Amino acid sequence: MRQTGFFHHIGSFLLLAATVLLIITDISAPVVNSISMLRVNLDDRNTSPGGPPAVTFGTFGYCVKDTTASGQDFCSRSHVGYDPATIVQNNVQNVDFSDYAADTSKGLTRVMILHPIATGLAFISFLLALGAGIVGGLLASLFSLLTFIVTLVALVCDFVSFGIIRSEVNSSGNGSHAEWGAASWTILVSAICSFLATFIVFFTCCSARMHKRRDTRSGAKDVPEGYGAPARRRRWW
């Protein structure tokens, strides 16, 4: 793929970037309590150097950040699926969720198992893109497309689930404020990277195949007439 090698390297870099960004999403709270999908500041009027106490929601759990009293944070254990509506109601006053909203938000957190699956697919796509040959590039573009689909499903579920929480908290009028965390944007950018990488890698594979056929035909025309042609078989009579 020397004719399109530069663009192929761009596609490989995008797949590597998608992998790294998805890893950041995977290690959000409670693994790293400062990285979150959604952050709920419990009291915006607090102006202490550590900031207001907050609840940070991540891929496999949540953390309650206590920056004003003991300075110790409480984090849940890592597991698939949790109940963000109940957690908010236990820490924020005057917030009430309907049964439908609470059940929807809780159910969609189970879909977050797609985050590490998308990470694995992105890494496989990157390794395939590094392999030489057209077949490896085609497989890389196929896995990249699958990565984009899985990431997109997880992304939509994340924004719907935490969008319910964010909307209710911000409309409560009790001094609390919810905002999107860094992990929400890393999964969004990773989806964009895998989407672009799919087309770039596929284009470079098709282009390399065309160049290979063209070189083969050009080489055949350069051979002198009769040179290299199979000898005519002489009959015994």
SVG drawing of the C-alpha trace seen along z (x, -y; Angstrom):
<svg xmlns="http://www.w3.org/2000/svg" viewBox="-43 -31 55 70">
<polyline fill="none" stroke="black" stroke-width="0.4" points="0.0,0.0 2.9,-2.3 0.8,-4.6 -1.7,-5.3 0.5,-4.5 0.2,-8.0 -3.6,-7.9 -3.5,-4.3 -1.4,-5.5 -3.9,-8.2 -6.6,-5.5 -4.4,-3.4 -3.8,-6.4 -7.5,-7.1 -8.1,-3.5 -5.4,-3.9 -6.9,-7.1 -10.4,-5.5 -8.9,-2.7 -7.2,-5.1 -10.4,-7.3 -12.5,-4.3 -10.1,-3.1 -10.5,-6.5 -14.3,-6.0 -13.9,-2.5 -11.8,-3.7 -14.3,-6.4 -15.8,-6.4 -15.5,-4.4 -12.0,-3.4 -10.9,-7.0 -13.3,-9.2 -12.3,-12.4 -13.3,-11.0 -17.1,-10.8 -19.9,-10.4 -22.0,-12.9 -21.0,-15.1 -23.7,-16.4 -22.4,-19.3 -24.4,-19.1 -24.1,-22.8 -23.0,-25.4 -22.9,-28.0 -19.9,-26.4 -16.7,-28.2 -14.1,-26.2 -10.8,-25.5 -11.7,-21.8 -15.0,-22.8 -18.5,-21.7 -19.2,-18.1 -20.4,-16.1 -21.5,-12.8 -19.7,-11.4 -21.2,-8.7 -19.0,-6.4 -19.2,-3.3 -19.3,-0.7 -20.4,-2.7 -20.3,-6.1 -18.4,-8.1 -19.5,-10.7 -16.8,-13.3 -16.6,-15.0 -14.3,-18.0 -15.6,-20.1 -15.5,-18.0 -13.3,-15.0 -12.0,-15.2 -12.6,-11.4 -14.5,-10.1 -16.9,-7.2 -17.0,-5.0 -19.1,-2.0 -17.7,1.3 -17.3,1.8 -20.2,3.7 -22.5,3.7 -25.7,1.7 -26.7,-0.6 -29.5,-3.0 -28.4,-6.6 -31.9,-8.0 -31.9,-6.5 -28.3,-7.8 -29.3,-11.3 -32.4,-11.2 -30.3,-10.2 -27.8,-13.1 -29.9,-15.9 -33.0,-17.5 -36.2,-18.2 -35.5,-15.8 -38.1,-13.3 -38.1,-10.9 -41.0,-9.1 -41.0,-5.3 -40.6,-5.2 -37.6,-7.7 -35.9,-5.8 -36.3,-2.4 -35.1,-3.7 -32.0,-5.3 -31.3,-2.1 -31.8,0.2 -29.6,-1.7 -26.7,-1.5 -26.5,2.2 -25.8,1.4 -22.5,-0.1 -21.0,3.4 -20.6,2.3 -17.9,-0.1 -15.1,2.5 -16.5,4.5 -16.0,1.5 -12.5,1.0 -11.5,4.5 -12.9,4.2 -11.1,0.9 -7.8,2.5 -8.3,5.5 -9.1,3.0 -5.8,1.2 -3.8,4.4 -5.3,5.5 -4.6,2.1 -1.0,2.5 -0.8,5.8 0.5,5.6 -1.7,6.6 -5.1,5.8 -6.8,8.6 -5.7,7.2 -6.9,3.7 -10.3,5.0 -10.7,6.8 -9.5,3.7 -12.2,1.6 -14.8,4.3 -13.9,4.4 -13.7,0.6 -17.3,0.4 -18.4,2.9 -16.5,0.8 -18.4,-2.3 -21.8,-0.6 -21.2,0.8 -19.8,-2.6 -22.7,-4.5 -25.2,-2.2 -23.4,-2.7 -23.1,-6.5 -26.9,-6.9 -27.7,-4.8 -25.3,-6.9 -26.7,-10.2 -30.3,-9.1 -29.7,-7.6 -27.7,-10.4 -29.7,-13.0 -32.7,-12.0 -30.7,-12.6 -29.2,-15.9 -32.5,-17.4 -34.2,-16.6 -31.3,-17.9 -31.0,-21.1 -34.7,-21.8 -34.9,-21.2 -33.8,-24.7 -32.1,-23.7 -28.5,-24.9 -27.4,-21.6 -26.1,-21.4 -25.4,-18.5 -23.0,-18.6 -21.5,-16.2 -18.2,-14.7 -15.0,-14.1 -15.9,-10.4 -19.0,-11.4 -16.9,-13.4 -14.2,-10.8 -16.7,-8.1 -18.2,-10.7 -14.9,-11.5 -14.0,-7.8 -17.1,-7.1 -16.1,-9.9 -12.6,-8.4 -13.8,-4.9 -16.3,-6.2 -13.6,-8.2 -11.1,-5.3 -13.6,-2.9 -13.8,-4.9 -10.1,-5.8 -8.8,-2.3 -11.4,-0.9 -10.4,-3.6 -6.7,-2.8 -7.4,0.9 -9.4,0.3 -6.9,-2.2 -4.0,0.2 -5.8,3.0 -6.3,0.7 -2.7,-0.3 -1.6,3.3 -3.7,4.2 -2.4,1.2 1.2,2.2 0.5,5.7 -0.9,4.6 1.8,2.1 4.5,4.8 2.9,7.1 2.9,4.4 6.7,3.8 7.6,7.4 8.8,7.7 6.6,9.6 7.3,13.3 9.6,13.0 8.6,15.3 5.7,16.8 5.4,20.6 7.2,22.6 5.0,24.2 4.9,27.9 6.4,29.8 4.4,32.7 6.3,36.0 5.6,36.3"/>
</svg>
